[in-house]
Amino acid sequence: MHPREDIRNLALYCPKLALGLVIGVPRVPFMVDIPLQFSSSTVNAPPVVQNFLNNLTQDTIIQRISYNLGQPNSFPGSPFSSLYFNQLKQSGATGVGVQLDVYGGPKYSVTGSFIDLGNLADVLAVAWPSGWPLFKQSNVKVSAILTQTPVSVPFNVTLTFLGVQLLDKSVDDLSDSEARARLRKLGIDSPDLALLLNP
């Protein structure tokens, strides 16, 4: 079990994934890139928008978001290129603002506004310490703008979403209420939300 995973917390909002982790269903890595390219150096221009190529086919826990930066016309052939991008990452001020939205079901905004790309991983770690659940048939839309003029264009940004999925379709096919009932049989508190939310 990953040390960040808190089964009791996960059982409250993502019971199928919690059940799968408790009963030992094998997990497989989930990785997807979202490439973004700025061909103009204009600051605060209309955003570049990309999303996952396909909607998710099953519930997924995103455990980390990483990113890479590239400006192929800056420092060509120079060893200082990697130093420049490492310093951008270390400073947390990449000059790229991103906004994340989830659509499919349920639809919601993750960041609410544009935040610096360097802070994105911190948002995930603080808001979802047990992992960020994305549900079956949902997708993530990334909108990105330049907040500082880059050294050169094109300016390439690649966001990588890293997580896990369960390798057993039978767990994924369960309803949330059935997964909650099975968790309760195992002694893990996962209340029936229909009873709590309806007066």
ZALOLUM-31508 format. One line per 2 residues: number of its first residue (from 1); for each residue x negated, y negated, z negated of N, C-alpha, C, O. Coordinates in pm, 1 decimal, m for minus. Atoms other than C-alpha are relative to their C-alpha. Layout:
residues N
NUM	X:Y:Z:X:Y:Z:X:Y:Z:X:Y:Z ~ ... .
This chain:
residues 199
1	m84.5:118.7:0.0:0.0:0.0:0.0:m88.6:m124.5:0.0:m187.0:m131.3:m73.6 ~ 74.8:124.8:m7.0:m128.8:m345.0:87.8:15.6:m73.5:m133.2:127.4:m80.7:m184.2 .
3	m9.8:63.1:131.8:m209.3:m536.0:m235.4:94.1:m119.4:m3.9:141.7:m155.6:m111.5 ~ m90.0:115.8:0.3:2.9:m833.3:m125.6:145.7:41.0:m8.0:232.1:m41.9:m36.4 .
5	m138.3:m41.6:m7.7:315.1:m622.9:m101.1:60.8:12.3:m139.2:6.0:81.3:m225.2 ~ m74.6:m6.3:123.3:561.0:m669.6:m385.5:132.0:66.6:34.9:222.5:2.1:87.9 .
7	m116.2:m76.8:m43.8:820.6:m396.5:m336.6:128.7:m54.7:m58.7:229.6:m62.3:11.4 ~ m123.8:50.3:61.4:1072.1:m539.7:m582.9:47.5:m127.9:67.9:167.5:m146.9:87.8 .
9	m35.8:122.6:m70.9:1063.0:m876.6:m409.1:50.3:32.9:140.6:151.8:m20.5:185.2 ~ m38.6:m38.0:m136.3:1080.4:m718.0:m63.5:135.6:68.9:1.2:212.0:52.6:96.3 .
11	m128.1:m71.4:7.2:1375.3:m500.8:m173.9:118.0:m95.3:m5.3:229.2:m57.8:31.9 ~ m108.6:97.6:8.2:1579.7:m816.7:m232.9:38.8:m54.5:136.4:157.1:m74.1:164.1 .
13	m32.4:66.4:m125.9:1551.3:m962.6:115.5:m29.5:82.7:124.6:7.2:42.0:234.8 ~ 28.4:m84.3:m115.9:1429.3:m682.7:341.4:1.0:147.1:m44.5:m103.6:211.9:m47.2 .
15	m7.5:m131.3:64.2:1555.4:m352.6:198.2:m48.0:116.7:86.4:m102.8:213.3:33.2 ~ 44.3:m112.1:m84.1:1482.0:m130.4:498.8:m151.4:13.1:m0.6:m204.2:123.9:m9.9 .
17	146.1:m4.8:4.5:1115.2:m223.8:503.4:m49.1:44.8:m137.7:m144.5:121.8:m148.2 ~ 37.8:m41.2:135.0:1094.2:m186.6:125.4:19.0:150.4:m17.5:m68.2:217.5:m72.7 .
19	m25.7:m143.6:11.3:1250.8:160.6:142.4:m106.2:79.8:74.0:m158.3:178.3:21.8 ~ 100.3:m70.8:m78.3:1012.6:268.7:415.8:m135.4:2.9:m69.7:m205.0:104.4:m65.9 .
21	127.6:5.2:70.3:711.5:154.7:211.7:1.3:89.4:m123.8:m98.4:154.7:m154.6 ~ m9.6:m80.4:121.7:835.8:327.5:m105.0:m6.6:149.2:30.2:m73.8:223.7:m41.0 .
23	m4.9:m144.5:m26.6:903.5:665.7:57.0:m117.1:46.5:86.6:m127.5:164.5:119.9 ~ 122.9:m39.0:m68.6:576.1:658.0:248.0:9.6:16.0:149.4:m68.0:90.6:209.1 .
25	m7.3:m4.1:m145.8:687.9:608.8:605.3:m127.9:m61.0:57.7:m168.1:m169.6:15.9 ~ 123.1:56.7:m57.7:372.8:558.5:815.2:25.8:m136.7:61.8:131.0:m162.2:120.4 .
27	m7.3:133.9:m59.2:306.5:201.0:921.2:m99.7:m9.3:113.9:m206.4:52.1:111.4 ~ 90.1:22.8:m113.0:154.4:90.8:1247.6:m23.8:m149.7:13.5:62.9:m230.1:m20.7 .
29	27.1:143.8:m14.0:m14.5:m240.3:1325.4:86.8:m63.1:107.2:119.7:m1.0:208.3 ~ m71.6:81.2:m97.6:179.9:m509.0:1505.5:m85.0:m123.1:24.6:m118.4:m195.8:m69.0 .
31	79.1:117.6:m35.3:m19.7:m773.5:1692.0:55.1:m59.4:128.7:81.9:12.7:224.8 ~ m44.0:66.3:m122.1:96.0:m1029.5:1944.2:m64.8:m138.2:6.4:m73.8:m209.2:m93.8 .
33	59.9:132.1:m23.7:m73.3:m1335.9:2093.6:102.8:m93.9:61.9:186.8:m52.8:141.9 ~ m74.5:106.3:m67.7:95.6:m1661.3:2185.0:m103.4:m100.0:50.9:m158.5:m177.0:m27.8 .
35	97.9:94.4:m54.8:m133.1:m1855.7:2423.3:64.5:m135.7:30.5:175.9:m142.5:82.4 ~ m44.5:136.8:m26.7:m95.0:m2234.0:2447.7:m113.0:m72.3:72.0:m229.3:m60.1:33.4 .
37	104.1:74.9:m71.4:m278.8:m2455.9:2694.9:44.5:m144.2:20.2:152.9:m171.3:72.0 ~ m23.3:142.8:m22.5:m298.0:m2834.9:2695.0:m83.0:m41.2:120.2:m206.0:m37.3:115.8 .
39	71.3:42.1:m120.3:m385.0:m2957.9:3043.3:m18.9:m151.1:3.7:m93.0:m203.3:87.0 ~ 13.9:145.3:10.6:m350.1:m3324.1:2945.0:m46.9:m34.6:m140.3:m11.4:33.7:m236.3 .
41	50.6:40.2:132.0:m526.8:m3503.9:2660.1:91.0:m101.0:m69.0:51.9:m159.3:m170.1 ~ m93.0:98.1:57.0:m222.9:m3724.7:2586.3:48.1:45.3:m137.7:98.8:156.3:m153.4 .
43	m43.9:m29.1:136.4:m147.3:m3737.5:2213.0:150.8:m19.7:m10.8:206.2:m113.7:46.2 ~ m145.1:5.1:24.6:214.8:m3672.6:2103.9:82.6:5.2:127.9:192.1:m50.7:133.7 .
45	m76.3:m22.9:m122.8:322.1:m3578.0:2456.3:108.5:104.8:m28.5:108.3:165.9:m135.4 ~ m97.2:m108.1:20.1:620.1:m3343.9:2501.9:m72.7:131.3:m29.5:m175.4:160.2:31.8 .
47	73.6:m118.2:45.3:526.4:m3014.8:2333.7:m14.1:109.4:105.3:68.6:123.0:195.5 ~ 17.4:m124.0:m73.5:388.3:m2704.5:2498.2:74.5:106.3:m80.3:54.7:117.9:m201.2 .
49	m86.3:m95.5:70.9:634.3:m2425.5:2413.5:m23.0:140.5:53.1:m22.6:163.1:174.1 ~ 13.9:m141.6:m34.3:577.4:m2049.2:2409.4:67.1:83.4:m108.0:95.6:33.8:m217.0 .
51	m57.2:m91.3:97.5:726.9:m1747.2:2234.6:m53.0:141.3:25.3:m127.7:164.2:120.4 ~ 35.6:m138.5:m24.6:678.5:m1370.9:2196.6:53.4:38.9:137.3:161.3:m5.2:176.7 .
53	m41.1:m41.6:m133.4:699.0:m1209.2:2539.3:133.7:72.3:m3.4:216.0:55.0:86.5 ~ m125.9:m74.4:15.8:980.8:m981.3:2416.7:51.7:m16.8:m142.0:m25.1:m41.5:m235.1 .
55	m56.7:m1.9:134.7:1221.3:m982.4:2124.7:m51.7:122.8:m74.8:m87.6:223.2:m13.2 ~ 45.4:m113.0:81.2:1120.7:m755.2:1837.1:97.2:116.8:12.3:218.7:97.1:13.5 .
57	m84.8:m118.5:m13.0:1250.0:m400.4:1871.3:30.7:63.7:m135.0:112.0:155.8:m142.7 ~ m30.5:m48.4:134.5:1247.4:m336.0:1495.6:m46.9:m101.6:m102.6:m121.8:m194.1:m71.1 .
59	42.1:89.9:107.4:1204.1:m508.7:1161.0:m152.0:4.2:m13.6:m213.9:109.7:0.0 ~ 145.3:14.7:1.4:847.8:m635.3:1118.9:m40.2:m89.3:m116.7:29.5:m185.9:m148.0 .
61	56.5:89.4:101.8:639.7:m782.5:836.4:m125.0:m63.8:58.5:m219.9:6.3:93.4 ~ 118.9:72.3:m43.7:395.0:m1052.3:949.8:m82.5:m31.4:m124.2:m34.2:m97.3:m216.3 .
63	84.9:18.8:117.0:103.2:m1055.4:706.1:m104.3:m110.4:18.4:m162.3:m159.1:m78.6 ~ 102.3:102.3:m23.1:m126.1:m1306.2:871.7:21.1:m63.9:136.6:65.5:1.5:230.9 .
65	5.8:69.0:m128.4:m143.0:m1567.3:1145.9:m140.8:m56.7:12.6:m187.1:m129.9:m74.9 ~ 132.3:56.4:m25.6:m483.6:m1646.3:1292.7:3.4:m75.6:131.8:100.5:m65.8:206.9 .
67	2.2:76.4:m124.8:m588.3:m1873.9:1577.6:m142.4:m17.8:49.7:m238.7:m14.7:m26.9 ~ 127.6:31.1:m64.2:m868.2:m1941.6:1822.7:16.2:m125.0:85.1:123.3:m150.1:140.4 .
69	0.6:123.3:m78.6:m958.8:m2267.6:1996.2:m105.3:11.0:109.0:m209.3:74.0:89.6 ~ 98.2:m1.4:m107.5:m1135.4:m2316.1:2327.0:14.9:m118.9:92.1:126.0:m157.2:128.6 .
71	4.2:108.2:m98.5:m1237.0:m2601.1:2554.7:m111.7:36.2:98.0:m227.0:m1.3:76.7 ~ 104.3:m51.7:m89.3:m1419.7:m2440.7:2849.0:m87.3:m107.7:64.2:m198.8:m77.6:106.8 .
73	79.9:106.4:m61.4:m1539.7:m2779.0:2982.8:m84.9:m77.6:m100.7:m156.4:m170.7:m63.7 ~ 82.2:64.9:102.8:m1698.5:m2882.5:2650.9:m119.9:88.1:m32.7:m106.3:209.4:m48.9 .
75	123.7:m69.5:37.3:m2056.1:m2784.9:2571.7:m25.2:124.5:85.8:m58.0:229.2:30.1 ~ 19.5:m122.9:m79.6:m2087.0:m2544.3:2869.1:m140.2:56.3:m19.2:m240.0:m13.7:m2.3 .
77	126.9:m68.1:19.0:m2359.3:m2292.0:2795.2:m75.9:m38.5:m125.4:m188.6:6.8:m145.1 ~ 70.4:48.2:119.1:m2446.2:m2461.6:2464.9:36.6:84.9:m121.6:152.6:122.4:m138.4 .
79	m30.8:m73.8:123.4:m2477.1:m2272.3:2135.0:78.7:m83.6:m100.5:129.9:m30.2:m198.9 ~ m72.3:86.6:93.2:m2316.2:m2573.0:1965.3:151.2:8.7:17.3:226.5:m43.4:m65.0 .
81	m143.7:m13.5:m23.8:m1977.4:m2485.8:2112.4:68.8:71.6:m115.9:168.9:23.0:m168.5 ~ m62.5:m75.6:108.8:m1899.4:m2223.6:1847.9:m9.2:m76.7:m131.4:82.4:m69.3:m213.4 .
83	14.6:80.7:120.9:m2031.8:m2454.4:1574.2:108.0:m107.5:m5.8:165.8:m132.2:m111.6 ~ m102.2:104.6:m6.8:m1794.2:m2730.5:1689.4:136.8:54.6:m40.1:206.9:m5.5:m121.5 .
85	m132.3:m55.9:28.6:m1487.1:m2504.3:1679.1:8.0:54.5:m142.5:113.8:48.6:m205.2 ~ 0.1:m45.6:138.9:m1589.8:m2351.5:1346.5:18.8:m116.8:m96.3:87.4:m104.0:m197.7 .
87	m17.1:117.4:85.6:m1615.3:m2700.0:1196.9:143.9:m52.2:5.6:197.7:m98.4:m95.1 ~ m141.2:38.0:m9.9:m1268.1:m2782.5:1331.3:85.1:87.3:m91.5:172.2:38.0:m163.1 .
89	m77.1:m92.0:83.1:m1132.7:m2472.0:1160.1:m24.6:m25.0:m148.4:69.1:m26.5:m228.3 ~ 33.2:20.1:140.6:m1317.4:m2536.9:834.7:60.7:m128.0:m55.4:99.8:m133.3:m172.0 .
91	m54.6:127.0:47.4:m1194.4:m2894.5:814.8:151.4:5.3:m17.0:208.8:m76.4:m89.0 ~ m145.7:m8.3:6.9:m832.5:m2784.9:857.2:68.8:m104.1:85.9:191.5:m113.4:84.9 .
93	m57.0:103.4:m86.1:m783.5:m3071.3:1103.8:m35.9:34.0:144.5:m136.3:m14.1:196.9 ~ 29.9:m47.9:m135.1:m768.5:m2908.0:1446.3:39.9:m98.9:108.5:m6.3:m89.1:222.1 .
95	m51.3:92.6:m100.9:m591.4:m3194.9:1620.6:115.9:57.6:77.9:159.6:m0.5:177.3 ~ m115.6:m63.9:m63.7:m308.9:m2957.9:1717.3:110.0:13.7:m104.3:88.9:72.8:m210.2 .
97	m115.7:m14.7:88.1:33.3:m2983.8:1554.8:91.7:108.2:53.7:118.0:113.2:173.8 ~ m87.5:m108.6:m42.8:261.5:m2680.4:1563.5:128.6:0.1:m81.3:132.4:m39.2:m197.9 .
99	m129.1:m18.9:65.5:622.9:m2615.9:1483.2:48.1:140.5:34.6:47.1:179.6:151.3 ~ m47.4:m136.5:m20.9:760.8:m2262.4:1437.1:149.3:7.3:m23.5:201.2:m49.1:m119.9 .
101	m142.8:m26.3:14.2:1121.2:m2159.3:1487.8:25.6:146.4:30.8:m35.7:203.8:120.9 ~ m42.2:m137.0:m25.0:1279.6:m1816.3:1468.4:138.8:m4.8:61.8:226.3:m78.2:15.9 .
103	m134.2:m9.7:m56.2:1571.3:m1732.7:1690.3:31.7:145.5:28.3:m58.0:229.1:39.4 ~ m47.4:m137.2:m16.5:1775.3:m1421.8:1746.3:99.6:29.0:m110.0:220.2:18.9:m87.6 .
105	m88.9:m20.7:112.6:1917.7:m1337.2:1408.3:m78.3:28.6:m126.2:m147.2:130.5:m131.0 ~ m62.4:133.4:m2.4:1907.8:m1524.5:1183.2:m91.7:m103.2:64.9:m211.9:m81.0:80.2 .
107	75.5:108.6:m62.6:1799.6:m1849.2:1348.3:m35.7:m102.9:m107.5:51.0:m146.9:m183.0 ~ 40.5:99.3:98.7:1594.6:m2089.9:1135.3:m133.6:m61.9:40.5:m205.6:m8.7:125.1 .
109	126.9:67.9:m23.1:1303.0:m2332.7:1136.7:m95.9:36.1:m112.7:m58.5:33.1:m229.9 ~ 99.6:m37.8:99.9:984.1:m2224.8:959.5:m69.5:m122.6:m56.7:m78.4:m138.1:m178.5 .
111	78.4:114.7:46.4:787.2:m2548.9:943.1:82.8:m127.0:m14.7:44.7:m215.9:m90.9 ~ m85.1:118.0:12.5:1066.8:m2804.9:986.2:m49.5:m120.1:78.2:30.6:m202.2:122.9 .
113	59.5:108.4:m77.9:827.9:m3044.9:1159.4:m137.0:47.7:46.2:m177.9:159.5:15.1 ~ 132.9:m38.8:m47.2:487.9:m3042.1:1326.2:m100.3:m9.3:m114.4:m111.3:m112.4:m180.8 .
115	107.2:m2.3:99.2:207.7:m2940.4:1090.8:m128.9:36.8:72.0:m125.7:98.5:178.5 ~ 127.0:m33.0:m64.2:m160.8:m2908.1:1169.5:m18.0:151.2:3.4:9.7:221.7:m93.6 .
117	22.7:m142.6:m20.3:m248.5:m2567.6:1306.9:m85.6:59.7:m112.0:m66.2:175.0:m150.4 ~ 87.1:m49.1:106.5:m515.1:m2536.9:1036.5:73.6:32.9:m128.4:22.7:109.4:m210.2 .
119	m76.9:m26.4:121.3:m244.9:m2534.1:766.8:100.1:114.0:16.0:163.7:155.2:m81.1 ~ m103.8:m99.6:m26.8:m27.2:m2269.7:931.3:m18.0:125.9:m83.7:79.4:177.7:m138.2 .
121	24.8:m120.7:78.8:m192.0:m1973.4:757.7:33.9:m23.7:m146.3:82.6:66.8:m214.0 ~ m33.2:30.4:139.0:m150.4:m2149.9:422.2:149.8:0.5:m22.2:196.8:44.8:m127.0 .
123	m146.4:m1.0:11.0:221.8:m2197.3:486.7:48.4:143.4:m17.4:134.0:170.2:m101.8 ~ m39.9:m140.4:8.3:256.6:m1822.1:539.4:m36.9:58.6:m136.3:44.4:127.2:m198.4 .
125	46.3:m58.2:125.8:52.1:m1731.8:230.9:80.8:m50.6:m119.7:107.2:24.9:m213.2 ~ m72.6:57.6:113.4:244.8:m1968.1:0.6:147.6:37.2:4.2:205.8:72.4:m98.3 .
127	m144.4:m21.1:m10.8:597.7:m1917.5:134.2:38.9:147.2:m0.7:146.3:182.6:m49.1 ~ m31.9:m142.8:m7.4:581.3:m1540.9:194.5:m119.4:82.7:m48.2:m185.7:147.5:32.8 .
129	117.1:m74.3:48.9:316.2:m1385.2:m33.7:12.2:150.9:20.3:m89.2:220.6:22.1 ~ m18.2:m143.7:m24.8:469.0:m1038.7:26.7:8.9:30.2:148.6:37.5:143.6:187.0 .
131	m14.5:m17.0:m143.9:468.6:m1090.3:402.4:125.0:m71.4:48.9:221.4:m88.3:m25.8 ~ m111.1:73.4:m61.2:702.3:m1276.1:636.3:83.6:99.5:80.3:36.6:151.8:181.4 .
133	m81.4:m96.1:m73.4:991.1:m1053.6:746.3:63.9:m62.2:124.1:124.2:m169.3:117.9 ~ m70.1:37.0:m123.1:1110.6:m1084.2:1103.9:88.2:118.6:36.4:42.3:232.8:37.5 .
135	m95.4:m108.1:m17.3:1418.4:m884.4:1186.9:16.7:40.3:146.6:m14.7:m35.3:238.6 ~ m21.2:m58.7:m132.0:1505.7:m666.1:1482.9:75.2:m97.7:91.0:172.9:m160.1:49.5 .
137	m56.7:85.6:m105.0:1591.2:m861.5:1801.9:m30.9:m148.4:m18.9:18.5:m231.3:57.5 ~ 35.8:141.3:15.2:1443.9:m1186.1:1667.8:m125.9:m30.5:81.4:m192.4:60.5:131.0 .
139	116.2:46.4:m74.6:1170.5:m1389.6:1836.8:m51.7:m127.1:m67.1:21.6:m192.5:m141.1 ~ 60.6:120.0:58.2:934.2:m1671.2:1736.8:m35.8:m96.6:112.1:m102.4:m59.3:208.6 .
141	33.8:105.2:m95.4:909.0:m1996.2:1930.7:m102.5:m92.9:m63.8:m83.2:m140.4:m175.7 ~ 104.4:92.1:45.7:593.3:m2206.5:1892.8:1.5:m122.1:90.7:m11.4:m109.7:212.5 .
143	11.8:126.5:m71.8:598.7:m2573.0:1996.1:m125.9:m68.4:m50.0:m147.4:m77.5:m170.8 ~ 128.6:57.6:39.8:260.6:m2747.3:1997.7:m23.6:m133.5:69.1:9.6:m150.9:186.4 .
145	37.2:131.1:m53.7:142.1:m3105.6:2046.5:m143.2:m30.6:m40.9:m195.5:27.5:m136.0 ~ 130.7:51.6:40.0:m194.6:m3279.4:2038.3:21.2:m118.6:m93.2:97.5:m210.1:m62.1 .
147	m6.6:112.9:92.6:m234.1:m3508.9:1738.7:m128.5:m82.0:2.1:m134.1:m190.9:m55.0 ~ 125.5:72.4:m21.4:m591.6:m3610.6:1828.5:m45.5:28.4:142.4:m19.1:135.9:196.2 .
149	49.4:m18.9:m136.4:m753.8:m3658.2:2167.6:m114.6:100.9:m0.6:m214.1:80.2:m70.1 ~ 107.6:m99.7:m1.8:m964.0:m3349.3:2244.8:m121.2:m49.7:78.7:m112.0:m146.0:154.8 .
151	122.6:35.1:m71.6:m1321.1:m3367.1:2375.6:20.3:17.1:149.6:m28.7:m63.2:228.9 ~ m26.2:m24.4:m142.0:m1201.6:m3219.9:2706.4:125.7:85.3:13.8:173.6:144.8:m82.8 .
153	m110.1:m90.1:m33.8:m914.7:m3040.2:2873.8:m44.9:88.5:115.8:m133.2:48.3:191.6 ~ m109.1:m53.3:81.8:m794.0:m2781.4:2923.9:m46.0:35.3:m141.1:m161.2:71.8:m164.8 .
155	21.4:m37.7:138.9:m766.6:m2720.7:2551.7:87.8:122.2:m23.8:210.6:113.5:m20.5 ~ m72.3:m126.3:15.2:m670.7:m2358.5:2488.8:11.3:38.7:m147.0:m86.6:34.3:m221.5 .
157	m26.4:m46.3:136.0:m514.4:m2236.1:2166.0:69.5:134.8:9.9:165.2:150.1:85.8 ~ m65.8:m130.9:4.8:m426.5:m1873.2:2095.2:36.9:30.3:m144.3:m50.3:40.7:m230.5 .
159	m48.5:m41.6:131.4:m210.8:m1787.1:1793.5:19.1:150.5:3.0:77.7:203.7:97.3 ~ m16.3:m144.2:9.7:m224.0:m1423.2:1684.9:79.5:32.5:m125.9:41.8:m5.9:m236.7 .
161	m85.0:m43.2:110.6:50.6:m1276.2:1467.6:m36.1:144.9:m32.6:m30.2:232.1:54.0 ~ 44.8:m132.6:43.4:m67.4:m974.1:1266.7:94.8:51.4:m106.9:124.0:m18.7:m203.8 .
163	m92.3:m55.8:97.4:167.4:m744.9:1079.9:10.3:149.7:12.1:m77.5:215.6:67.8 ~ m23.2:m143.9:m3.8:311.0:m397.3:1042.1:146.1:28.7:32.1:235.3:m51.4:4.4 .
165	m133.1:m54.3:m23.8:611.2:m197.1:1157.6:1.1:143.3:m50.6:m103.8:206.7:m61.8 ~ m14.0:m138.3:44.0:746.0:135.7:1032.4:5.8:91.9:120.6:60.4:56.0:224.9 .
167	8.8:m93.8:m111.0:686.2:440.4:1248.8:115.4:99.8:2.2:109.2:198.4:75.6 ~ m113.5:m92.4:5.2:1019.1:609.8:1167.9:127.4:m74.9:36.7:171.9:m163.6:m36.2 .
169	m118.6:71.0:m49.3:1323.3:500.7:1368.1:120.5:21.3:m90.1:209.9:m63.2:m94.6 ~ m116.1:m28.4:84.0:1563.6:664.3:1120.9:16.0:m103.8:m110.8:128.4:m136.8:m148.6 .
171	m7.9:104.8:101.0:1475.3:403.5:856.1:45.4:m130.1:64.5:127.4:m202.3:7.8 ~ m37.4:122.7:m70.2:1505.9:120.9:1108.1:148.1:m0.4:36.8:209.9:m106.7:43.5 .
173	m141.4:m9.5:m38.5:1852.6:247.6:1207.2:96.2:m10.1:m117.3:216.9:m22.7:m96.5 ~ m86.4:13.9:117.2:1984.0:228.9:848.7:59.6:m140.7:m6.3:0.9:m236.6:43.8 .
175	m53.6:132.5:30.9:2213.0:m54.5:750.0:m70.5:m50.7:m125.9:m126.2:27.7:m202.8 ~ 60.5:56.4:120.9:2084.9:m292.8:483.1:67.9:55.5:m124.9:0.7:83.9:m224.0 .
177	m72.1:m48.1:118.6:2357.8:m173.3:243.2:m39.4:143.5:m33.2:m51.3:178.2:m150.7 ~ 42.9:m137.3:25.0:2254.9:191.5:286.8:m142.2:2.6:m55.7:m172.0:80.1:m146.7 .
179	136.9:7.0:51.5:1888.3:102.9:233.7:m0.5:m47.3:m145.0:m77.6:3.3:m226.5 ~ m9.0:47.3:138.3:1983.2:m89.6:m82.4:47.8:111.8:m93.5:m3.6:127.8:m204.2 .
181	m51.4:m110.2:81.8:2181.4:208.9:m211.5:m109.5:103.7:m26.2:m120.1:155.0:m137.6 ~ 107.7:m97.8:17.3:1883.6:441.3:m155.0:m109.5:m53.4:m92.0:m167.7:21.6:m170.3 .
183	98.0:58.7:91.1:1648.4:198.4:m328.0:48.6:8.1:m144.4:m29.8:36.8:m234.9 ~ m54.1:m8.6:136.2:1880.2:189.9:m630.4:m13.4:142.1:m54.8:m40.7:161.1:m173.3 .
185	16.9:m139.3:43.8:1869.5:571.9:m641.4:m143.8:27.5:m42.6:m169.1:114.6:m125.8 ~ 141.6:m15.6:35.2:1490.6:540.4:m661.9:m39.8:m87.2:m119.3:m156.3:m88.7:m159.2 .
187	28.4:83.2:117.0:1519.9:297.0:m955.5:m51.8:m138.4:32.2:m106.7:m206.2:m54.7 ~ 46.5:133.5:m40.5:1438.5:m17.5:m758.5:121.6:m89.5:18.5:211.2:m58.1:96.9 .
189	m114.2:90.2:m2.2:1677.3:m307.7:m809.6:13.0:m66.4:136.5:m76.6:m138.5:180.3 ~ m30.5:64.7:m127.5:1833.2:m413.8:m479.1:151.4:m17.3:5.5:221.6:68.3:59.3 .
191	m144.8:15.8:15.9:2180.3:m557.4:m545.0:73.5:m6.4:133.3:17.6:m44.9:236.0 ~ m86.7:7.0:m116.8:2466.0:m532.4:m299.8:40.1:m146.0:19.5:118.1:m200.5:m58.5 .
193	m24.3:143.1:m20.0:2476.4:m884.5:m155.7:146.1:m31.1:30.5:193.4:m140.4:m0.5 ~ m141.4:22.6:m30.5:2835.7:m844.2:m34.8:79.1:m23.7:m128.7:170.2:m106.5:m132.0 .
195	m68.6:18.6:128.3:2948.2:m814.0:m396.9:m40.2:m131.1:m67.0:41.8:m195.3:m132.7 ~ 48.1:121.5:65.5:2734.0:m1106.1:m512.8:44.4:m127.3:70.9:71.4:m228.1:5.6 .
197	m29.6:120.5:m76.2:2815.8:m1350.4:m233.3:149.5:m26.3:17.2:190.8:m140.7:36.3 ~ m144.7:16.6:m14.6:3191.1:m1287.2:m208.3:64.2:m9.1:m137.4:41.0:77.2:m222.1 .
199	m61.9:16.8:132.9:3399.0:m1418.1:m502.5:102.5:108.8:m27.0:164.3:110.4:m133.5 .
